[in-house]
């Protein structure tokens, strides 16, 4: 006897959206009970969901308690061979805090092209996470504000927006850059220094430039900033080429991060400059490969594990305590002296 089997696929948010004539994000908002939807649309979506026998793809515990015990980490994805904005230490710190409280971590990345069109994230629309930690200044204000307006609990890490009261975890960017620049100027006398910056709208770029500018101004020098569209190896390389064309007498460079510093060092060497004999360099972050570079890179160590840990701790506090006032957490940085600045250690 031959048996005939049929596979019936479970309906999705997209199926409901197509039949109801609305967007998947609208369906998600209706099914999650969020505001901002007209009564007629809400009724239509619920009727279609019942008609299709739709059941959200989540555990029975999640259905009963609306708590999934999942936290989303969102990083900025650069279109380069270098990694995105989430460092391994960010994820390890976030995971340590999540495990402590019985939560799980889900990661995703968005790039600049995606953020031109999206106003949400699949992990949010499909109700797979309880809240989000957005990592890095590359995550657009537009995306953050839209998610915040929907009531999605968010903590920002290495990012700041003035348009909404949102929890944030930052490092002491100003103080770290100030200390690094003062050290750079103390190693030897410099008459022309420069700061290679990311977009000045990014909090980390702006605060690090301000720390550099304060130090060089106190030394009686004029600040000089070269602004890049982002903060990767390739843009550091191009920025240094531009800097040397316009200011070939520069002898000291503070870079907004280690990737741009190492790109800038390559450009300087190709132009015939010795590092650190002709031009001294300082970076920021202390990524794993900073100590392996030739010469080893003087930099400012950012406590990324602790930042990831504190961001998730704060998000869980918000999830479990409800409407708590937003706070800003700032963690101290550490100057790490190596040979790229001209020091012997």
ZIGI-V434840 format. One record per pair of residues at least 6 apart in sequence whose C-alpha atoms are under 7 Angstrom apart, sorted by the first residue. I is the first residue (numbers start at 1). GAP is how many residues later the second one is. D is the distance in Angstrom with one decimal. If there is no record, write none. Layout:
# ZIGI-V434840
I;GAP;D  I;GAP;D
This chain:
# ZIGI-V434840
11;41;6.6  11;43;5.7  13;11;5.6  13;14;6.4  14;10;5.4  16;32;6.2  16;33;6.1  17;6;5.3  17;7;5.2  17;10;6.2  20;24;6.5  20;25;5.9  20;28;6.5  25;100;5.9  27;18;6.4  28;97;5.4  28;98;6.8  30;12;5.8  34;116;6.8  62;6;4.8  67;63;6.4  68;61;6.4  68;62;6.2  69;33;6.9  69;34;4.5  69;35;6.2  69;61;6.6  70;33;5.5  70;34;4.7  70;35;5.9  70;36;6.9  70;58;6.9  70;59;4.7  70;60;5.8  71;32;7.0  71;33;6.1  71;34;5.0  71;35;6.1  71;58;5.3  71;59;5.9  71;60;5.4  71;61;5.8  72;33;5.9  72;34;4.8  72;35;5.6  72;57;5.9  72;59;6.3  72;60;4.7  72;61;6.2  73;33;6.1  73;34;4.6  73;35;6.3  73;59;5.9  73;60;5.0  73;61;6.0  74;33;6.0  74;34;5.1  74;35;5.5  74;59;6.2  74;60;4.8  74;61;5.9  75;9;6.7  75;10;5.5  75;11;5.5  75;33;6.4  75;34;4.7  75;35;6.5  75;59;6.3  75;60;5.1  75;61;6.5  76;8;5.7  76;9;5.2  76;33;5.5  76;34;5.3  76;35;5.6  76;60;6.6  76;62;5.6  76;63;5.9  77;7;4.5  77;8;6.6  77;32;5.5  77;33;5.4  77;34;4.7  78;6;5.5  78;33;6.3  85;50;6.8  85;51;5.8  86;49;6.5  89;215;5.6  89;216;4.6  90;214;5.3  90;215;5.1  90;217;6.9  90;218;4.6  91;217;6.5  92;213;6.4  93;212;4.3  93;213;5.9  93;215;4.6  93;216;4.3  94;214;4.4  94;215;4.5  94;218;5.6  95;10;6.2  96;213;6.6  97;212;5.2  97;215;6.1  97;216;6.0  98;6;5.9  98;7;7.0  98;214;6.5  115;25;6.9  115;28;7.0  119;24;5.2  119;27;6.1  120;23;6.6  120;27;6.4  123;6;6.3  131;21;6.0  131;22;4.8  131;23;5.9  132;21;6.3  132;22;4.8  132;23;6.4  133;21;5.7  133;22;4.8  133;23;5.8  133;24;6.8  133;178;6.8  134;21;6.4  134;22;5.0  134;23;6.0  135;21;6.2  135;22;4.8  135;23;6.2  136;21;6.1  136;22;4.9  136;23;5.6  137;21;6.1  137;22;4.6  137;65;5.5  137;66;6.8  141;20;6.7  148;6;7.0  154;12;6.9  154;161;6.9  155;11;6.5  155;12;4.9  155;13;5.4  155;156;6.3  155;160;6.1  156;11;6.2  156;12;4.4  156;13;6.2  157;11;5.6  157;12;4.7  157;13;6.1  157;154;6.6  158;11;6.2  158;12;5.0  158;46;6.9  159;9;7.0  159;44;6.1  160;8;6.7  160;43;6.1  165;161;6.1  166;160;5.6  167;159;4.8  167;160;5.1  167;161;5.9  168;159;6.7  168;160;5.0  168;161;6.3  169;138;6.4  169;142;6.0  169;159;5.9  169;160;4.7  169;161;5.9  170;159;6.1  170;160;4.7  170;161;6.4  171;131;6.8  171;159;4.9  171;160;4.6  171;161;5.9  171;162;6.6  172;158;6.0  172;159;5.9  172;160;5.3  172;161;6.1  173;31;6.2  173;34;5.6  173;35;5.2  174;33;4.9  174;34;4.9  174;36;6.3  174;37;4.3  175;36;6.1  176;124;6.2  176;157;5.8  176;158;7.0  177;31;5.2  177;34;4.9  177;35;5.4  178;33;4.2  178;34;5.1  178;36;6.8  178;37;5.6  180;120;6.9  180;155;6.4  181;31;5.7  181;34;6.1  181;73;6.8  182;33;5.7  184;157;6.1  187;155;6.6  187;156;6.3  190;61;6.2  190;62;6.8  191;30;6.8  192;57;6.6  192;58;4.8  192;59;5.9  192;60;6.8  193;31;6.7  193;57;5.6  193;58;6.1  193;59;4.7  193;60;5.7  194;29;6.6  194;30;4.8  194;31;5.8  194;58;6.5  194;59;4.9  194;60;6.3  195;14;6.7  195;29;6.0  195;30;4.8  195;31;6.2  195;58;5.8  195;59;4.9  195;60;5.7  196;29;6.0  196;30;4.9  196;31;6.2  196;43;6.9  196;58;6.4  196;59;4.7  196;60;6.0  197;8;5.8  197;12;7.0  197;28;6.6  197;29;5.9  197;30;4.7  197;31;5.9  197;58;6.5  197;59;5.2  198;7;5.3  198;29;5.6  198;30;4.8  198;31;6.0  198;32;5.1  198;33;5.3  198;58;6.7  199;6;6.4  199;28;6.2  199;29;6.0  199;30;5.6  199;31;6.4  200;6;4.9  205;51;6.2  208;48;6.7  213;10;5.3  216;6;6.6  216;7;6.3  217;6;6.8  226;13;6.6  228;7;6.3  228;11;6.8  231;29;6.0  232;27;5.3  232;28;5.3  233;26;4.7  233;27;4.7  233;29;6.6  233;30;4.6  234;29;6.1  235;25;6.6  236;24;3.9  236;25;6.3  236;27;4.8  236;28;4.9  237;23;6.9  237;26;4.2  237;27;4.4  237;29;6.7  237;30;5.3  240;24;5.0  240;27;6.1  240;28;6.8  241;26;5.9  251;27;6.1  251;28;4.3  251;29;6.2  252;27;5.2  252;28;4.7  252;29;6.0  253;27;6.2  253;28;4.9  253;29;6.5  254;27;5.9  254;28;4.9  254;29;6.1  255;6;5.2  255;27;6.1  255;28;4.9  255;29;6.8  256;27;6.3  256;28;5.9  257;26;5.0  257;27;4.1  257;28;5.9  258;25;4.6  258;26;5.3  258;27;6.1  258;28;6.7  258;29;6.8  258;32;6.8  261;20;7.0  261;21;6.9  261;22;5.4  273;6;6.9  275;65;6.5  276;64;5.3  276;65;6.0  276;66;5.2  277;65;6.8  280;60;5.8  280;61;4.5  280;62;6.0  281;59;5.4  281;60;5.0  282;15;6.6  282;16;5.1  282;17;5.3  282;58;6.8  282;59;6.1  283;14;6.9  283;15;6.3  283;16;4.4  283;17;6.6  284;15;4.8  284;16;4.5  284;17;6.6  285;14;6.6  285;15;5.4  285;16;4.9  285;17;5.0  286;13;5.7  286;14;6.0  286;15;4.7  286;16;6.7  290;6;6.2  290;7;5.3  291;6;5.9  295;44;5.8  295;45;5.4  296;42;5.6  296;43;5.6  296;44;5.9  297;41;5.6  297;42;6.4  297;43;5.1  298;38;5.7  298;39;4.7  298;40;4.5  298;41;6.4  298;42;5.6  298;43;6.0  299;36;6.1  299;37;5.4  299;38;6.7  300;33;6.4  300;34;5.5  300;35;4.5  300;36;5.8  301;32;5.6  301;33;5.0  301;34;6.2  301;35;6.6  302;31;5.2  303;30;6.6  318;6;6.3  337;8;6.0  338;7;5.0  339;6;6.0
